[in-house]
């Protein structure tokens, strides 16, 4: 990979789950990262995201959410408490997320489709009312997620780590929404196809740290691994890394309203 440093935004990172956060942030800055969008997934996670964003102002930006994976262990009262936390801190956030649907059989066994949809709709209504972008988890639920986001009247959305159908992807693009490219673009066929089919104007970069990537060689990701996503997109699209970096960073700055804090040139 090139030693040249580009200005990059990691548009989706679980910073609260990373060991030695200070080192991870330092490493990210060393490779050119200028902003991290730290996503929350439940009450405790959201509180940690807010704390980290206060400690690292103008670098860590909070997105508060309620992940479908968290719903199986939560009572209705706990869900309501989390929704209130997001609403009460909405002015501090740059997005609502991670939210969405997950139709994997293990997730559905813990939290059925209707319960997932109920929570997702509540979060989307808040996003619409406050004109906030949403960061959407859509595993095996790509069409339902797109339909609900559009029906809610949400104007700004990113479908993170998209691996779904090309037909739904075309609808996402037509609506002016985004997908995000991860380091899985190095090897995952469905994700590679989605990246190829998405115009650069509708693409963001992310790591989803600390998720584990790789096939032959496995590794736990860090925000600095955003350069892997950059390289994957550049290779798949036959473009220079600088072109990809400039466009995707500009996309993220506009989507999350970071223009006052992050200079893209």
Buried (B, 14 or more C-beta within 10 A) or exposed (E): EEEEEBBBBBBBBBBBEBEEBEEBBEBBBEBBBBBBBBBBBBBEBBBBBBEBBEEBEEBBBBBBBBBBBBBBEBEEEBBEEBBEBBBEBBEEBBBBBBBBBBBEEEBBEBBEBEBBBBBBBBBBEBBBEEEBBBBBBBBBBBBBBBEBBBEBEBBBBBBBBBBBBEEBBEBBBEBEBBBBBBBBBBEBEEBBBBBEBBEBEBBBBBBBBBBEBBEEEEEEBBBBBBBBBBBBBBBBBEBEBBBBBBBBBBBBBEBBBBEEBBEBE
